[in-house]
């Protein structure tokens, strides 16, 4: 495992609360209205982060794939994964956002998406996953988690998940994975093992240093490449 690299756009500000200080972007998915309220300064930080990740793509890699991991809950992992996927899709290249948090998924809530079927039951039943489109972002597809399985870690550790990731690597320019917190579940380690590239996230004045250190230690067993570390401020 490589040492985490510093990222120029690592410190992400939180979203403001006053309506006149924020930018509202409507991201309805399959006709269901939803909104993501983003601070314009944060949007720019995410774009800078996107640029950093593009610069760290290895020659010969078929797709720019990244799993977003963090030690604890409440650190903004799902929001950052969604923002990164949107930023990649805005480049006009095929992009896929995968909710691999089969414990407490959030991507269907962020996008107002149908979550009747998703990654979990696609893996459990060996069928094609349902990829949903996003109005206004023709190059973005979203795969929600679907109904929660009772064997999430086993499904993400199975060769079926690896086969899907290999297929996405051939079909998309960018693939972003959301994951559950490492301190509670080993699922993120399974995802990192398959994806091979990850972004470490922590939250200022929230994430204990020992938990971040323990996460990096555990990630060493996956031999994944840590692209950098992001600190969320909110």
Number of C-alpha atoms within 10 A of each C-alpha: 15 11 11 15 13 12 17 14 19 18 19 21 16 14 17 15 10 7 9 7 11 15 16 12 11 14 20 20 22 14 12 13 13 16 14 16 14 17 18 16 14 17 17 14 18 22 18 17 22 17 16 18 18 13 9 12 15 10 6 6 11 16 19 19 23 25 26 25 28 28 28 23 17 13 22 18 27 22 15 19 25 23 21 25 25 23 21 26 22 17 10 13 14 18 29 28 25 25 27 27 27 26 20 14 21 22 24 20 13 17 22 18 23 16 18 12 17 26 29 26 19 19 21 17 9 11 11 12 19 17 16 18 19 19 16 12 16 14 21 26 23 25 24 31 28 23 16 17 17 11 12 19 18 15 21 26 17 14 13 16 22 17 12 15 18 15 11 18 19 11 15 19 20 23 28 26 27 29 29 26 24 22 16 12 17 17 23 27 26 22 29 24 22 21 22 17 21 25 21 20 23 26 22 15 11 14 19 13 12 10 16 19 12 13 20 19 12 15 22 16 11 17 15 19 21 22 21 22 22 22 20 21 16 14
